Amino acid sequence: MPRLTVWFVRTALFYLATGFLIGAVLLVHRGFPLAPWVSVLLPLHVQFLLIGWMVQLTLGVAFWILPRFRSGPPRGREGFAWLAYALLNGGVITSALGHAAGLPSLVPLLGHTAVGLAGITFGLHAWPRVKVFGASDQEGQHVT
């Protein structure tokens, strides 16, 4: 398994565990009010599970499973995928903490923008690896 996929999946599992823990605290808070500030954890819960867990796991598996090249770097422009990893995690943390801490709306917007840029960056990495079945790679070799 490629190193980047390992990082994507491990980070996704961290977000899953953290998101579930925050969700459990929110659920307990509905039945037995804990503290007034607990309700501000909802944006963290949503960001961690929807973006941190689902998107991160999807990108990690996509990096691993998309076809490799026979010539050149086997996984294509890997630097774009690493940049997507950094942008995605920076965006999740920025937007979640920006919402939860009540920071100006520009902070969560920057986080969401980073998440969007992560998607575009990963797309730039993955685009050349997506081929029609039976198409050939750069050197005319048949891809199966």
C-alpha positions in Angstrom: 0.0 0.0 0.0 1.5 3.4 -0.9 2.6 5.6 1.9 0.2 8.4 1.0 -2.7 6.0 1.2 -1.6 4.9 4.6 -1.6 8.6 5.7 -5.0 9.2 4.2 -6.6 6.2 5.8 -5.0 6.6 9.2 -6.0 10.3 9.3 -9.5 9.3 8.2 -9.8 6.8 11.0 -8.6 9.5 13.5 -11.4 11.8 12.2 -13.9 9.0 12.5 -13.0 8.2 16.1 -12.9 11.9 17.1 -16.2 12.6 15.3 -17.9 9.7 17.0 -16.6 10.8 20.4 -17.8 14.4 19.8 -21.2 12.9 18.6 -21.4 10.8 21.8 -20.8 13.9 23.9 -23.5 15.8 22.0 -25.9 12.9 22.4 -25.4 12.7 26.1 -25.7 16.5 26.3 -29.2 16.3 24.8 -30.4 14.0 27.6 -28.3 15.3 30.4 -27.1 18.9 29.9 -23.4 19.0 30.6 -22.4 22.6 29.9 -23.6 25.4 27.7 -20.5 25.3 25.5 -21.1 21.7 24.4 -23.4 22.7 21.6 -20.6 24.5 19.8 -19.1 21.1 19.1 -21.6 20.3 16.4 -19.6 22.0 13.6 -16.6 19.9 14.6 -18.7 16.7 14.6 -20.0 17.5 11.1 -16.7 18.5 9.6 -14.8 15.6 11.1 -17.2 13.0 9.9 -18.3 14.4 6.5 -15.0 15.8 5.2 -12.4 14.4 7.5 -13.6 10.8 7.4 -15.6 10.3 4.2 -13.6 12.5 1.8 -10.3 11.6 3.2 -10.9 7.9 3.0 -12.2 8.2 -0.5 -9.2 10.1 -1.7 -6.8 7.6 0.0 -8.5 4.7 -1.7 -8.6 6.5 -5.0 -4.9 7.2 -4.8 -4.3 3.5 -4.2 -6.7 1.9 -6.7 -6.4 4.1 -9.8 -4.4 2.5 -12.5 -0.6 3.0 -12.4 1.5 4.0 -15.4 3.9 1.6 -17.0 6.3 4.3 -17.9 7.4 7.3 -15.7 6.3 7.6 -12.1 3.9 4.8 -11.4 1.4 6.9 -9.6 1.7 10.1 -11.7 2.1 13.5 -10.2 2.3 12.4 -6.6 3.1 15.9 -5.3 -0.4 17.1 -6.2 -1.8 14.3 -4.1 0.4 15.2 -1.1 -0.7 18.8 -1.5 -4.3 17.7 -1.6 -3.7 15.8 1.7 -2.3 18.9 3.3 -5.0 21.2 2.0 -7.8 18.9 3.0 -6.6 18.5 6.6 -5.8 22.2 7.0 -9.2 23.0 5.6 -11.1 20.6 7.9 -9.3 21.9 11.0 -9.6 25.6 10.0 -13.3 25.4 9.1 -14.3 23.2 12.1 -12.4 25.3 14.7 -13.5 28.5 13.0 -17.1 27.6 13.4 -16.8 26.2 16.9 -14.7 29.1 18.3 -17.1 31.7 16.8 -14.3 33.3 14.7 -15.2 35.7 11.9 -16.9 34.0 9.0 -13.8 34.5 6.9 -12.0 31.8 8.8 -14.4 29.0 8.0 -14.6 30.3 4.5 -10.9 29.9 4.1 -11.1 26.4 5.5 -13.9 25.5 3.0 -11.8 27.1 0.2 -8.8 24.9 1.2 -11.1 21.8 1.1 -12.3 22.8 -2.4 -8.7 23.4 -3.5 -7.8 20.0 -2.2 -10.4 18.4 -4.4 -9.1 20.3 -7.4 -5.5 19.5 -6.6 -6.4 15.8 -6.2 -8.2 15.9 -9.5 -5.1 17.3 -11.2 -3.2 14.4 -9.9 -5.8 11.7 -10.8 -7.0 13.0 -14.2 -4.2 11.4 -16.2 -4.6 8.1 -14.4 -8.3 7.8 -15.5 -8.4 6.1 -18.9 -11.0 4.4 -21.0 -10.8 0.7 -20.7 -8.4 -0.7 -23.4 -6.7 2.7 -24.0 -3.0 2.9 -24.1 -0.6 4.8 -21.9 2.1 7.4 -22.9 4.4 5.0 -24.8 1.7 3.2 -26.7 1.7 0.1 -24.5 -1.6 -1.5 -23.9 -3.1 -0.8 -20.5 -5.1 -3.6 -18.9 
